[in-house]
């Protein structure tokens, strides 16, 4: 996957429309695939990474300023404070991706705004080779894991400060190790073991429920038998009483 263009509109400190060309260039016959962003603290460097993560993962994104904030409140806080919440904000990304031997250009746009009642309205649009693809838009939360698995997102989207933090703090080795395992697919056996334990627990609960269900069905059968016996007695009684009157 090759990123080509990032678009921000009223997103955090980026008021108005901003476009960033990320397409790798060629100079003197040599490919120059690296794009560097520099600036002072608070200049919006990390915000660019947050925008990409938000585009890809939505409510699952691990954005720098989200913390324990709910997804809806986080999106509201991402609307530039200089504009009306009704105007909303949006982030967009164009990238080149090859599947089944063919290259396609994808455009993703995630926009949101606040209604008069204060509720949040969010919309995701996905274009494939310039044509809207509603199925991809509706299923983007599942499709994105094939492009950038959430488990390796922190290895794909990070700033220089995080690299230094990971290098200098021993307590981050676990998180880095988990990310590398996910990148190489080594976490699959661990996930299978965990899933097996969950499956065993579910089967045990179902077996317990099956025993209870059998008891309930047995009681219901007994009730039906007793009801049938009562109905027969009533019919016999009804036919016996007229005979006594005739006698």
C-alpha positions in Angstrom: 0.0 0.0 0.0 1.4 3.4 -1.0 -0.1 6.6 0.5 -0.7 9.3 -2.0 -2.6 12.2 -0.5 -3.9 13.1 3.0 -6.8 15.6 3.2 -7.9 17.4 6.4 -10.9 19.8 6.8 -11.5 21.6 10.1 -9.7 18.7 11.9 -8.2 19.7 15.2 -5.8 22.6 14.6 -6.1 22.4 10.8 -8.9 24.9 10.1 -10.2 24.9 6.6 -9.0 22.6 3.8 -5.4 21.2 3.9 -3.9 18.7 1.4 -0.6 16.9 1.8 1.0 15.2 -1.1 2.5 11.9 0.1 3.3 10.4 -3.3 6.8 9.0 -3.6 8.9 11.1 -6.0 11.9 10.3 -8.2 15.0 12.4 -8.5 17.9 11.7 -10.8 16.5 8.3 -11.4 16.4 7.4 -7.8 13.1 6.8 -5.9 12.7 9.0 -2.8 9.9 7.2 -0.9 10.2 9.1 2.4 8.2 12.2 3.3 9.3 14.1 6.5 7.2 16.4 8.6 8.9 18.8 11.0 7.7 21.4 13.4 7.6 22.7 16.9 5.6 20.9 19.7 1.9 21.5 19.1 2.5 22.1 15.4 0.2 19.3 14.3 2.7 16.5 13.5 1.0 13.9 15.6 -2.4 15.1 14.5 -1.5 13.9 11.0 -0.9 10.4 12.3 -4.1 10.6 14.3 -6.0 11.5 11.1 -4.7 8.4 9.3 -5.5 6.1 12.2 -9.0 7.6 12.5 -9.6 7.1 8.8 -8.6 3.5 8.9 -9.9 2.3 12.2 -12.7 4.7 13.3 -13.8 4.0 16.9 -11.0 1.4 17.2 -8.3 4.0 16.5 -5.7 4.6 19.2 -5.4 8.4 18.7 -2.9 10.3 20.9 -5.5 12.7 22.5 -8.4 10.3 22.9 -7.6 8.6 26.2 -10.7 7.3 27.9 -13.0 9.6 26.0 -15.9 8.1 24.2 -15.7 7.9 20.4 -18.5 10.4 20.0 -17.1 12.9 22.4 -13.6 12.5 20.8 -15.0 13.2 17.3 -16.7 16.3 18.6 -13.5 17.5 20.2 -11.7 17.0 16.9 -13.8 19.7 15.2 -11.7 22.9 15.0 -12.8 25.2 17.7 -12.9 28.1 15.3 -15.8 26.8 13.3 -19.4 25.8 14.3 -19.8 22.1 15.3 -22.6 22.0 12.7 -20.0 22.6 10.0 -18.2 19.5 11.2 -14.8 18.1 10.1 -13.5 15.4 7.8 -10.4 13.5 7.0 -9.5 11.8 3.7 -6.8 9.6 2.3 -5.9 8.4 -1.2 -3.7 5.3 -1.5 -2.6 2.8 -4.1 -3.2 -0.9 -3.3 -2.5 -4.0 -5.4 -4.8 -7.0 -5.0 -4.8 -10.1 -7.2 -2.1 -8.7 -9.4 -4.0 -5.4 -10.2 -3.4 -2.0 -8.8 -6.3 0.1 -7.6 -6.6 3.6 -6.3 -8.8 4.0 -3.2 -10.1 7.2 -1.7 -11.5 7.1 1.9 -13.3 10.1 3.4 -14.7 10.1 7.0 -16.7 13.1 7.9 -18.8 14.0 10.9 -20.9 17.0 12.3 -23.1 17.9 15.2 -26.8 18.3 14.7 -29.0 20.9 16.3 -30.0 18.4 19.0 -26.3 17.8 19.8 -26.1 14.3 18.3 -23.2 13.3 16.2 -23.6 12.3 12.5 -20.8 10.4 10.9 -20.4 9.2 7.3 -17.8 7.1 5.6 -17.3 7.2 1.8 -15.0 4.8 -0.1 -14.1 5.2 -3.8 -12.4 2.5 -5.8 -10.7 3.8 -9.0 -12.9 6.9 -8.7 -16.2 5.0 -8.5 -18.2 5.0 -5.2 -18.3 1.5 -3.6 -21.1 1.4 -1.0 -20.4 -2.2 -0.1 -16.8 -1.3 0.9 -18.0 1.7 2.8 -20.5 -0.4 4.8 -18.0 -3.1 5.5 -14.9 -0.9 5.9 -14.4 -1.8 9.6 -13.8 -5.5 8.5 -11.9 -4.8 5.3 -9.3 -2.5 6.8 -7.8 -5.4 8.8 -6.6 -6.9 5.5 -4.8 -3.7 4.7 -3.4 -2.7 8.0 -4.2 -5.1 10.9 -5.0 -3.2 14.1 -2.4 -5.2 16.0 0.5 -3.7 13.9 -0.9 -0.2 13.6 1.5 1.1 16.2 4.4 -0.1 14.1 3.0 1.7 11.0 1.9 5.0 12.5 4.2 6.6 15.1 6.3 9.6 15.6 10.0 10.0 16.5 9.1 10.7 20.1 7.4 7.3 20.4 10.5 5.6 18.8 12.7 7.1 21.5 10.1 6.2 24.2 10.0 2.5 23.1 13.8 2.4 23.0 14.4 3.9 26.4 11.7 2.3 28.5 11.9 -1.4 29.4 8.2 -1.6 30.2 7.4 -1.1 26.6 9.1 -4.2 25.4 6.0 -6.2 25.9 3.8 -4.0 23.7 6.5 -3.9 21.1 6.9 -7.7 21.2 3.2 -8.2 20.8 3.2 -5.9 17.8 6.0 -7.8 16.1 4.3 -11.1 16.8 1.1 -9.7 15.1 3.2 -8.5 12.2 4.8 -11.9 11.6 1.6 -13.8 12.4 3.2 -15.4 15.5 0.3 -14.4 17.7 -2.0 -16.8 15.9 -1.3 -19.9 18.1 -1.8 -17.8 21.2 -5.1 -16.5 19.9 -6.2 -20.0 19.0 -5.4 -21.2 22.5 -7.5 -18.4 24.0 -10.3 -19.0 21.5 -10.3 -22.7 22.4 -10.7 -21.9 26.1 -13.6 -19.6 25.3 -15.2 -22.3 23.1 -14.8 -24.9 25.8 -16.5 -22.6 28.3 -19.4 -21.9 25.9 -19.9 -25.6 25.3 -19.9 -26.3 29.0 -22.5 -23.7 29.5 -24.6 -25.1 26.7 -24.4 -28.6 28.2 -25.6 -27.3 31.5 -28.4 -25.5 29.8 -29.3 -28.7 27.9 -29.6 -30.6 31.2 -32.0 -27.9 32.5 -33.9 -27.9 29.3 -34.4 -31.7 29.4 -35.8 -31.3 32.9 -38.2 -28.6 31.7 -39.3 -30.7 28.8 -39.9 -33.7 31.1 -42.1 -31.6 33.4 -44.0 -30.2 30.4 -44.6 -33.7 29.2 -45.9 -34.7 32.6 -48.2 -31.7 32.6 -49.6 -32.5 29.2 -50.3 -36.1 30.3 -52.0 -34.9 33.5 -54.1 -32.4 31.5 -55.2 -35.2 29.1 -56.2 -37.4 32.0 -58.2 -34.5 33.5 -59.9 -33.9 30.2 -60.9 -37.6 30.0 -62.3 -37.5 33.5 -64.4 -34.5 32.7 -65.8 -36.1 29.6 -66.7 -39.3 31.5 -68.3 -37.2 34.2 -70.3 -35.2 31.6 -71.6 -38.5 30.0 -72.4 -40.1 33.4 -74.5 -37.3 34.8 -77.2 -37.4 32.0 -77.5 -41.1 32.4 -78.3 -40.6 36.1 -81.0 -38.0 35.2 -82.6 -40.4 32.7 -82.7 -43.2 35.3 
